[in-house]
């Protein structure tokens, strides 16, 4: 009887909505998850394309998906989805530490820096200390959704942090409107 109760409890816990919601989509579904998320995301939301050692965050606003895909392929797909949206545009942040990582310590980092520079050539990239951007994302996730896409990248400080901003309302337009209000 005791064994039956334990099995019943375990089955109940594994089928509960909380357990099911916490499970990330299968790696093959990461593109679908991005495509489904983009229309729902807006300014103040973040999409992170991160290396394989990026920690699984426990904040309720953070959704982590293992892609089992290359870092640059995931970044290309996400930028394409964001750029094709009607409502959001990407603001790109990267770790300030990346230029100081050497090939002796992280083989392939120089090639990665060249590739990422070409891929992001049309964007302004803001560099932030890794700890600072992590803290900012942690704070943001208390109120807004953060989508984390883990890749197969094994180079430290290679993550690309995308803060979404409104595509059809610029900072200059906001400034002009605020000036008229006063």
Contact map, one row per residue, 1 for C-alpha under 8 A:
11111000000000000000000000000000000000000000000000000000000000000000000000000000000000000000000000000000000000000000000000000000000000000000000000000000000000000000000000000000000000
11111100000000000000000000000000000000000000000000000000000000000000000000000000000000000000000000000000000000000000000000000000000000000000000000000000000000000000000000000000000000
11111110000000000000000000000000000000000000000000000000000000000000000000000000000000000000000000000000000000000000000000000000000000000000000000000000000000000000000000000000000000
11111111000000000000000000000000000000000000000000000000000000000000000000000000000000000000000000000000000000000000000000000000000000000000000000000000000000000000000000000000000000
11111111100000000000000000000000000000000000000000000000000000000000000000000000000000000000000000000000000000000000000000000000000000000000000000000000000000000000000000000000000000
01111111110000000000000000000000000000000000000000000000000000000000000000000000000000000000000000000000000000000000000000000000000000000000000000000000000000000000000000000000000000
00111111111000000000000000000000000000000000000000000000000000000000000000000000000000000000000000000000000000000000000000000000000000000000000000000000000000000000000000000000000000
00011111111100000000000000000000000000000000000000000000000000000000000000000000000000000000000000000000000000000000000000000000000000000000000000000000000000000000000000000000000000
00001111111110000000000000000000000000000000000000000000000000000000000000000000000000000000000000000000000000000000000000000000000000000000000000000000000000000000000000000000000000
00000111111111000000000000000000000000000000000000000000000000000000000000000000000000000000000000000000000000000000000000000000000000000000000000000000000000000000000000000000000000
00000011111111100000000000000000000000000000000000000000000000000000000000000000000000000000000000000000000000000000000000000000000000000000000000000000000000000000000000000000000000
00000001111111110000000000000000000000000000000000000000000000000000000000000000000000000000000000000000000000000000000000000000000000000000000000000000000000000000000000000000000000
00000000111111110010000000000000000000000000000000000000000000000000000000000000000000000000000000000000000000000000000000000000000000000000000000000000000000000000000000000000000000
00000000011111110011000000000000000000000000000000000000000000000000000000000000000000000000000000000000000000000000000000000000000000000000000000000000000000000000000000000000000000
00000000001111111011000000000000000000000000000000000000000000000000000000000000000000000000000000000000000000000000000000000000000000000000000000000000000000000000000000000000000000
00000000000111111111000000000000000000000000000000000000000000000000000000000000000000000000000000000000000000000000000000000000000000000000000000000000000000000000000000000000000000
00000000000000111111100000000000000000000000000000000000000000000000000000000000000000000000000000000000000000000000000000000000000000000000000000000000000000000000000000000000000000
00000000000000011111110000000000000000000000000000000000000000000000000000000000000000000000000000000000000000000000000000000000000000000000000000000000000000000000000000000000000000
00000000000011111111111000000000000000000000000000000000000000000000000000000000000000000000000000000000000000000000000000000000000000000000000000000000000000000000000000000000000000
00000000000001111111111000000000000000000000000000000000000000000000000000000000000000000000000000000000000000000000000000000000000000000000000000000000000000000000000000000000000000
00000000000000001111111100000000000000000000000000000000000000000000000000000000000000000000000000000000000000000000000000000000000000000000000000000000000000000000000000000000000000
00000000000000000111111100000000000000000000000000000000000000000000000000000000000000000000000000000000000000000000000000000000000000000000000000000000000000000000000000000000000000
00000000000000000011111110000000000000000000000000000000000000000000000000000000000000000000000000000000000000000000000000000000000000000000000000000000000000000000000000000000000000
00000000000000000000111111000000000000000000000000000000000000111100000000000000000000000000000000000000000000000000000000000000000000000000000000000000000000000000000000000000000000
00000000000000000000001111111100100000000000000000000000000000001100000000000000000000000000000000000000000000000000000000000000000000000000000000000000000000000000000000000000000000
00000000000000000000000111111100000000000000000000000000000000001110000000000000000000000000000000000000000000000000000000000000000000000000000000000000000000000000000000000000000000
00000000000000000000000011111100000000000000000000000000000000001111000000000000000000000000000000000000000000000000000000000000000000000000000000000000000000000000000000000000000000
00000000000000000000000011111110000000000000000000000000000000000010000000000000000000000000000000000000000000000000000000000000000000000000000000000000000000000000000000000000000000
00000000000000000000000011111111100000000000000000000000000000000000000000000000000000000000000000000000000000000000000000000000000000000000000000000000000000000000000000000000000000
00000000000000000000000011111111110000000000000000000000000000001110000000000000000000000000000000000000000000000000000000000000000000000000000000001000000000000000000000000000000000
00000000000000000000000000011111111000000000000000000000000000000000000000001000000000000000000000000000000000000000000000000000000000000000000000000000000000000000000000000000000000
00000000000000000000000000001111111100000000000000000000000000000000000000000000000000000000000000000000000000000000000000000000000000000000000000000000000000000000000000000000000000
00000000000000000000000010001111111110000000000000000000000000000000000000000000000000000000000000000000000000000000000000000000000000000000000000000000000000000000000000000000000000
00000000000000000000000000000111111111000000000000000000000000000000000000000100100000000000000000000000000000000000000000000000000000000000000000000000000000000000000000000000000000
00000000000000000000000000000011111111100000000000000000000000000000000000000000100000000000000000000000000000000000000000000000000000000000000000000000000000000000000000000000000000
00000000000000000000000000000001111111110000000000000000000000000000000000000000000000000000000000000000000000000000000000000000000000000000000000000000000000000000000000000000000000
00000000000000000000000000000000111111111000000000000000000000000000000000000000000000000000000000000000000000000000000000000000000000000000000000000000000000000000000000000000000000
00000000000000000000000000000000011111111100000000000000000000000000000000000000110010000000000000000000000000000000000000000000000000000000000000000000000000000000000000000000000000
00000000000000000000000000000000001111111100000000000000000000000000000000000000000010000000000000000000000000000000000000000000000000000000000000000000000000000000000000000000000000
00000000000000000000000000000000000111111100000000000000000000000000000000000000000000000000000000000000000000000000000000000000000000000000000000000000000000000000000000000000000000
00000000000000000000000000000000000011111110100000000000000000000000000000000000000000010000000000000000000000000000000000000000000000000000000010000000000000000001000000000000000000
00000000000000000000000000000000000001111111100000000000000000000000000000000000000000110000000000000000000000000000000000000000000000000000000000000000000000000001110000000000000000
00000000000000000000000000000000000000001111100000000000000000000000000000000000000000010000000000000000000000000000000000000000000000000000000000000000000000000011110000000000000000
00000000000000000000000000000000000000000111110000000000000000000000000000000000000000000000000000000000000000000000000000000000000000000001000100000000000000000011100000000000000000
00000000000000000000000000000000000000001111111000000000000000000000000000000000000000000000000000000000000000000000000000000000000000000001000111000000000000000011000000000000000000
00000000000000000000000000000000000000000001111100000000000000000000000000000000000000000000000000000000000000000000000000000000000000001000000011100000000000001111000000000000000000
00000000000000000000000000000000000000000000111110000000000000000000000000000000000000000000000000000000000000000000000000000000000000000000000001111000000000001111000000000000000000
00000000000000000000000000000000000000000000011111000000000000000000000000000000000000000000000000000000000000000000000000000000000000000000000001111000000000111100000000000000000000
00000000000000000000000000000000000000000000001111100000000000000000001001100000000000000000000000000000000000000000000000000000000000000000000000011110000000111000000000000000000000
00000000000000000000000000000000000000000000000111110100000000000000001000000000000000000000000000000000000000000000000000000000000000000000000000011110100001111000000000000000000000
00000000000000000000000000000000000000000000000011111100000000000000001000000000000000000000000000000000000000000000000000000000000000000000000000000111111111100000000000000000000000
00000000000000000000000000000000000000000000000001111100000000000000000000000000000000000000000000000000000000000000000000000000000000000000000000000111110000000000000000000000000000
00000000000000000000000000000000000000000000000000111110000000000000000000000000000000000000000000000000000000000000000000000000000000000000000000000000010000000000000000000000000000
00000000000000000000000000000000000000000000000001111111000000000000000000000000000000000000000000000000000000000000000000000000000000000000000000000100000000000000000000000000000000
00000000000000000000000000000000000000000000000000001111100000000000000000000000000000000000000000000000000000000000000000000000000000000000000000000000000000000000000000000000000000
00000000000000000000000000000000000000000000000000000111110000010000000000000000000000000000000000000000000000000000000000000000000000000000000000000000000000000000000000000000000000
00000000000000000000000000000000000000000000000000000011111001010000000000000000000000000000000000000000000000000000000000000000000000000000000000000000000000000000000000000000000000
00000000000000000000000000000000000000000000000000000001111101000000000000000000000000000000000000000000000000000000000000000000000000000000000000000000000000000000000000000000000000
00000000000000000000000000000000000000000000000000000000111111000000000000000000000000000000000000000000000000000000000000000000000000000100110000000000000000000000000000000000000000
00000000000000000000000000000000000000000000000000000000011111100000000000000000000000000000000000000000000000000000000000000000000000000000110000000000000000000000000000000000000000
00000000000000000000000000000000000000000000000000000000001111100000000000000000000000000000000000000000000000000000000000000000000000000000111111000000000000000000000000000000000000
00000000000000000000000000000000000000000000000000000000111111110000000000000000000000000000000000000000000000000000000000000000000000000000100011110000000000000000000000000000000000
00000000000000000000000100000000000000000000000000000000000111111000000000000000000000000000000000000000000000000000000000000000000000000000000011110000000000000000000000000000000000
00000000000000000000000100000000000000000000000000000001100001111100000000000000000000000000000000000000000000000000000000000000000000000000000000111100000000000000000000000000000000
00000000000000000000000111100100000000000000000000000000000000111110000000000000000000000000000000000000000000000000000000000000000000000000000000111100000000000000000000000000000000
00000000000000000000000111100100000000000000000000000000000000011111000000000000000000000000000000000000000000000000000000000000000000000000000000001110000000000000000000000000000000
00000000000000000000000001110100000000000000000000000000000000001111100001000000000000000000000000000000000000000000000000000000000000000000000000001111000000000000000000000000000000
00000000000000000000000000100000000000000000000000000000000000000111110000000000000000000000000000000000000000000000000000000000000000000000000000000111000000000000000000000000000000
00000000000000000000000000000000000000000000000000000000000000000011111011000000000000000000000000000000000000000000000000000000000000000000000000000011000000000000000000000000000000
00000000000000000000000000000000000000000000000000000000000000000001111111000000000000000000000000000000000000000000000000000000000000000000000000000011100000000000000000000000000000
00000000000000000000000000000000000000000000000011100000000000000000111111100000000000000000000000000000000000000000000000000000000000000000000000000011100000000000000000000000000000
00000000000000000000000000000000000000000000000000000000000000000000011111110000000000000000000000000000000000000001000000000000000000000000000000000000000000000000000000000000000000
00000000000000000000000000000000000000000000000000000000000000000000111111111000000000000000000000000000000000000000000000000000000000000000000000000000000000000000000000000000000000
00000000000000000000000000000000000000000000000010000000000000000010111111111100000000000000000000000000000000000000000000000000000000000000000000001010000000000000000000000000000000
00000000000000000000000000000000000000000000000010000000000000000000001111111110000000000000000000000000000000000000000000000000000000000000000000000000000000010000000000000000000000
00000000000000000000000000000000000000000000000000000000000000000000000111111111000000000000000000000000000000000000001000000000000000000000000000000000000000000000000000000000000000
00000000000000000000000000000010000000000000000000000000000000000000000011111111100000000000000000000000000000000000000000000000000000000000000000000000000000000000000000000000000000
00000000000000000000000000000000010000000000000000000000000000000000000001111111110000000000000000000000000000000000000000000000000000000000000000000000000000000000000000000000000000
00000000000000000000000000000000000000000000000000000000000000000000000000111111111000000100000000000000000000000000000000000000000000000000000000000000000000000000000000000000000000
00000000000000000000000000000000000000000000000000000000000000000000000000011111111100000000000000000000000000000000000000000000000000000000000000000000000000000000000000000000000000
00000000000000000000000000000000011001000000000000000000000000000000000000001111111110000000000000000000000000000000000000000000000000000000000000000000000000000000000000000000000000
00000000000000000000000000000000000001000000000000000000000000000000000000000111111110011100000000000000000000000000000000000000000000000000000000000000000000000000000000000000000000
00000000000000000000000000000000000000000000000000000000000000000000000000000011111111011100000000000000000000000000000000000000000000000000000000000000000000000000000000000000000000
00000000000000000000000000000000000000000000000000000000000000000000000000000001111111000000000000000000000000000000000000000000000000000000000000000000000000000000000000000000000000
00000000000000000000000000000000000001100000000000000000000000000000000000000000111111111000000000000000000000000000000000000000000000000000000000000000000000000000000000000000000000
00000000000000000000000000000000000000000000000000000000000000000000000000000000001111110000000000000000000000000000000000000000000000000000000000000000000000000000001100000000000000
00000000000000000000000000000000000000000100000000000000000000000000000000000000000011111000000000000000000000000000000000000000000000000000000000000000000000000000011100000000000000
00000000000000000000000000000000000000001110000000000000000000000000000000000000011011111100000000000000000000000000000000000000000000000000000000000000000000000001111100000000000000
00000000000000000000000000000000000000000000000000000000000000000000000000000000011010111110000000000000000000000000000000000000000000000000000000000000000000000001111000000000000000
00000000000000000000000000000000000000000000000000000000000000000000000000000010011000011111000000000000000000000000000000000000000000000000000000000000000000000111100000000000000000
00000000000000000000000000000000000000000000000000000000000000000000000000000000000000001111100000000000000000000000000000111000000000000000000000000000000000000111100000000000000000
00000000000000000000000000000000000000000000000000000000000000000000000000000000000000000111110000000000000000000000000000111100000000000000000000000000000000011110000000000000000000
00000000000000000000000000000000000000000000000000000000000000000000000000000000000000000011111000000000000000000000000000001111000000000000000000000000000000011110000000000000000000
00000000000000000000000000000000000000000000000000000000000000000000000000000000000000000001111101000000000000000000000000001111010000000000000000000000000011111000000000000000000000
00000000000000000000000000000000000000000000000000000000000000000000000000000000000000000000111111000000000000000000000000000011110010000000000000000000000011110000000000000000000000
00000000000000000000000000000000000000000000000000000000000000000000000000000000000000000000011111100000000000000000000000000011110000000000000000000000000000000000000000000000000000
00000000000000000000000000000000000000000000000000000000000000000000000000000000000000000000001111111000000000000000000000000000110000000000000000000000000010000000000000000000000000
00000000000000000000000000000000000000000000000000000000000000000000000000000000000000000000011111111000000000000000000000000000000000000000000000000000000111000000000000000000000000
00000000000000000000000000000000000000000000000000000000000000000000000000000000000000000000000111111000000000001000000000000000000000000000000000000000000000000000000000000000000000
00000000000000000000000000000000000000000000000000000000000000000000000000000000000000000000000011111100000000000000000000000000000000000000000000000000000000000000000000000000000000
00000000000000000000000000000000000000000000000000000000000000000000000000000000000000000000000011111110110010000000000000000000000000000000000000000000000100000000000000000000000000
00000000000000000000000000000000000000000000000000000000000000000000000000000000000000000000000000011111111011000000000000000000000000000000000000000000000000000000000000000000000000
00000000000000000000000000000000000000000000000000000000000000000000000000000000000000000000000000001111111111000000000000000000000000000000000000000000000000000000000000000000000000
00000000000000000000000000000000000000000000000000000000000000000000000000000000000000000000000000000111111000000000000000000000000000000000000000000000000000000000000000000000000000
00000000000000000000000000000000000000000000000000000000000000000000000000000000000000000000000000001111111000000000000000000000000000000000000000000000000000000000000000000000000000
00000000000000000000000000000000000000000000000000000000000000000000000000000000000000000000000000001111111110000000000000000000000000000000000000000000001100000000000000000000000000
00000000000000000000000000000000000000000000000000000000000000000000000000000000000000000000000000000111111111000000000000000000000000000000000000000000001000000000000000000000000000
00000000000000000000000000000000000000000000000000000000000000000000000000000000000000000000000000000010011111110000000000000000000000000000000000000000001000000000000000000000000000
00000000000000000000000000000000000000000000000000000000000000000000000000000000000000000000000000001110011111111000000000000000000000000000000000000000001000000000000000000000000000
00000000000000000000000000000000000000000000000000000000000000000000000000000000000000000000000000000110001111111100000000000000000000000000000000000000000000000000000000000000000000
00000000000000000000000000000000000000000000000000000000000000000000000000000000000000000000000000000000000111111110000000000000000000000000000000000000000000000000000000000000000000
00000000000000000000000000000000000000000000000000000000000000000000000000000000000000000000000000000000000111111111000000000000000000000000000000000000000000000000000000000000000000
00000000000000000000000000000000000000000000000000000000000000000000000000000000000000000000000000100000000011111111100000000000000000000000000000000000000000000000000000000000000000
00000000000000000000000000000000000000000000000000000000000000000000000000000000000000000000000000000000000001111111110000000000000000000000000000000000000000000000000000000000000000
00000000000000000000000000000000000000000000000000000000000000000000000000000000000000000000000000000000000000111111111000000000000000000000000000000000000000000000000000000000000000
00000000000000000000000000000000000000000000000000000000000000000000000100000000000000000000000000000000000000011111111100000000000000000000000000000000000000000000000000000000000000
00000000000000000000000000000000000000000000000000000000000000000000000000000000000000000000000000000000000000001111111110000000000000000000000000000000000000000000000000000000000000
00000000000000000000000000000000000000000000000000000000000000000000000000000000000000000000000000000000000000000111111110000000000000000000000000000000000000000000000000000000000000
00000000000000000000000000000000000000000000000000000000000000000000000000010000000000000000000000000000000000000011111111000000000000000000000000000000000000000000000000000000000000
00000000000000000000000000000000000000000000000000000000000000000000000000000000000000000000000000000000000000000001111111111000000000000000000000000000000000000000000000000000000000
00000000000000000000000000000000000000000000000000000000000000000000000000000000000000000000000000000000000000000000111111110000000000000000000000000000000000000000000000000000000000
00000000000000000000000000000000000000000000000000000000000000000000000000000000000000000000000000000000000000000000001111110000000000000000000000000000000000000000000000000000000000
00000000000000000000000000000000000000000000000000000000000000000000000000000000000000000011000000000000000000000000000111111000000000000000000000000000000000000000000000000000000000
00000000000000000000000000000000000000000000000000000000000000000000000000000000000000000011000000000000000000000000000111111100000000000000000000000000000000000000000000000000000000
00000000000000000000000000000000000000000000000000000000000000000000000000000000000000000011110000000000000000000000000100111110000000000000000000000000000000000000000000000000000000
00000000000000000000000000000000000000000000000000000000000000000000000000000000000000000001110000000000000000000000000000011111000000000000000000000000000000000000000000000000000000
00000000000000000000000000000000000000000000000000000000000000000000000000000000000000000000111100000000000000000000000000001111100000000000000000000000000000000000000000000000000000
00000000000000000000000000000000000000000000000000000000000000000000000000000000000000000000111100000000000000000000000000000111110110000000000000000000000000000000000000000000000000
00000000000000000000000000000000000000000000000000000000000000000000000000000000000000000000001110000000000000000000000000000011111110000000000000000000000000000000000000000000000000
00000000000000000000000000000000000000000000000000000000000000000000000000000000000000000000011110000000000000000000000000000001111111000000000000000000000010000000000000000000000000
00000000000000000000000000000000000000000000000000000000000000000000000000000000000000000000000000000000000000000000000000000000111111100000000000000000000000000000000000000000000000
00000000000000000000000000000000000000000000000000000000000000000000000000000000000000000000000000000000000000000000000000000001111111110000000000000000000000000000000000000000000000
00000000000000000000000000000000000000000000000000000000000000000000000000000000000000000000001000000000000000000000000000000001111111111000000000000000000000000000000000000000000000
00000000000000000000000000000000000000000000000000000000000000000000000000000000000000000000000000000000000000000000000000000000011111111100000000000000000000000000000000000000000000
00000000000000000000000000000000000000000000000000000000000000000000000000000000000000000000000000000000000000000000000000000000001111111110000000000000000000000000000000000000000000
00000000000000000000000000000000000000000000000000000000000000000000000000000000000000000000000000000000000000000000000000000000000111111111000000000000000000000000000000000000000000
00000000000000000000000000000000000000000000010000000000000000000000000000000000000000000000000000000000000000000000000000000000000011111111100001000000000000000000000000000000000000
00000000000000000000000000000000000000000000000000000000001000000000000000000000000000000000000000000000000000000000000000000000000001111111110000000000000000000000000000000000000000
00000000000000000000000000000000000000000000000000000000000000000000000000000000000000000000000000000000000000000000000000000000000000111111111000000000000000000000000000000000000000
00000000000000000000000000000000000000000001100000000000000000000000000000000000000000000000000000000000000000000000000000000000000000011111111111000000000000000000000000000000000000
00000000000000000000000000000000000000000000000000000000001111000000000000000000000000000000000000000000000000000000000000000000000000001111111111000000000000000000000000000000000000
00000000000000000000000000000000000000000000000000000000001110000000000000000000000000000000000000000000000000000000000000000000000000000111111100000000000000000000000000000000000000
00000000000000000000000000000000000000000000000000000000000010000000000000000000000000000000000000000000000000000000000000000000000000000011111110000000000000000000000000000000000000
00000000000000000000000000000000000000000001100000000000000010000000000000000000000000000000000000000000000000000000000000000000000000000001111111000000000000000000000000000000000000
00000000000000000000000000000000000000001000110000000000000011100000000000000000000000000000000000000000000000000000000000000000000000000001101111100000000000000000000000000000000000
00000000000000000000000000000000000000000000111100000000000011100000000000000000000000000000000000000000000000000000000000000000000000001001100111110000000000000000000000000000000000
00000000000000000000000000000000000000000000011100000000000001111000000000000000000000000000000000000000000000000000000000000000000000000000000011111000000000000000000000000000000000
00000000000000000000000000000000000000000000001111000000000001111000000000000000000000000000000000000000000000000000000000000000000000000000000001111100000000000000000000000000000000
00000000000000000000000000000100000000000000001111000000000000011110000001000000000000000000000000000000000000000000000000000000000000000000000000111110000000000000000000000000000000
00000000000000000000000000000000000000000000000011110100000000011111000000000000000000000000000000000000000000000000000000000000000000000000000000011111000000000000000000000000000000
00000000000000000000000000000000000000000000000011110000000000000111111001000000000000000000000000000000000000000000000000000000000000000000000000001111100000000000000000000000000000
00000000000000000000000000000000000000000000000000110000000000000011111000000000000000000000000000000000000000000000000000000000000000000000000000000111110000000000000000000000000000
00000000000000000000000000000000000000000000000001110000000000000000011000000000000000000000000000000000000000000000000000000000000000000000000000000011111001000000000000000000000000
00000000000000000000000000000000000000000000000000111000000000000000000000000000000000000000000000000000000000000000000000000000000000000000000000000001111100000000000000000000000000
00000000000000000000000000000000000000000000000000100000000000000000000000000000000000000000000000000000011110000000000000000000000000000000000000000000111111000000000000000000000000
00000000000000000000000000000000000000000000000000100000000000000000000000000000000000000000000001001000010000000000000000000000000000000000000000000000011111100000000000000000000000
00000000000000000000000000000000000000000000000000100000000000000000000000000000000000000000011011000000000000000000000000000000010000000000000000000000001111100000000000000000000000
00000000000000000000000000000000000000000000000001100000000000000000000000000000000000000000011001000000000000000000000000000000000000000000000000000000101111110000000000000000000000
00000000000000000000000000000000000000000000000111100000000000000000000000000000000000000000011000000000000000000000000000000000000000000000000000000000000111111000000000000000000000
00000000000000000000000000000000000000000000000111000000000000000000000000100000000000000001111000000000000000000000000000000000000000000000000000000000000001111100000000000000000000
00000000000000000000000000000000000000000000011111000000000000000000000000000000000000000001110000000000000000000000000000000000000000000000000000000000000000111110000000000000000000
00000000000000000000000000000000000000000000011100000000000000000000000000000000000000000111100000000000000000000000000000000000000000000000000000000000000000011111000000000000000000
00000000000000000000000000000000000000000011111000000000000000000000000000000000000000000111100000000000000000000000000000000000000000000000000000000000000000001111100000000000000000
00000000000000000000000000000000000000001111111000000000000000000000000000000000000000011110000000000000000000000000000000000000000000000000000000000000000000000111110000000000000000
00000000000000000000000000000000000000000111000000000000000000000000000000000000000000011110000000000000000000000000000000000000000000000000000000000000000000000011111000000000000000
00000000000000000000000000000000000000000110000000000000000000000000000000000000000000111000000000000000000000000000000000000000000000000000000000000000000000000001111111000000000000
00000000000000000000000000000000000000000000000000000000000000000000000000000000000001111000000000000000000000000000000000000000000000000000000000000000000000000000111111000000000000
00000000000000000000000000000000000000000000000000000000000000000000000000000000000001110000000000000000000000000000000000000000000000000000000000000000000000000000011111000000000000
00000000000000000000000000000000000000000000000000000000000000000000000000000000000000000000000000000000000000000000000000000000000000000000000000000000000000000000011111101100000000
00000000000000000000000000000000000000000000000000000000000000000000000000000000000000000000000000000000000000000000000000000000000000000000000000000000000000000000011111111100000000
00000000000000000000000000000000000000000000000000000000000000000000000000000000000000000000000000000000000000000000000000000000000000000000000000000000000000000000000011111110000000
00000000000000000000000000000000000000000000000000000000000000000000000000000000000000000000000000000000000000000000000000000000000000000000000000000000000000000000000001111111000000
00000000000000000000000000000000000000000000000000000000000000000000000000000000000000000000000000000000000000000000000000000000000000000000000000000000000000000000000011111111100000
00000000000000000000000000000000000000000000000000000000000000000000000000000000000000000000000000000000000000000000000000000000000000000000000000000000000000000000000011111111110000
00000000000000000000000000000000000000000000000000000000000000000000000000000000000000000000000000000000000000000000000000000000000000000000000000000000000000000000000000111111111000
00000000000000000000000000000000000000000000000000000000000000000000000000000000000000000000000000000000000000000000000000000000000000000000000000000000000000000000000000011111111100
00000000000000000000000000000000000000000000000000000000000000000000000000000000000000000000000000000000000000000000000000000000000000000000000000000000000000000000000000001111111110
00000000000000000000000000000000000000000000000000000000000000000000000000000000000000000000000000000000000000000000000000000000000000000000000000000000000000000000000000000111111111
00000000000000000000000000000000000000000000000000000000000000000000000000000000000000000000000000000000000000000000000000000000000000000000000000000000000000000000000000000011111111
00000000000000000000000000000000000000000000000000000000000000000000000000000000000000000000000000000000000000000000000000000000000000000000000000000000000000000000000000000001111111
00000000000000000000000000000000000000000000000000000000000000000000000000000000000000000000000000000000000000000000000000000000000000000000000000000000000000000000000000000000111111
00000000000000000000000000000000000000000000000000000000000000000000000000000000000000000000000000000000000000000000000000000000000000000000000000000000000000000000000000000000011111
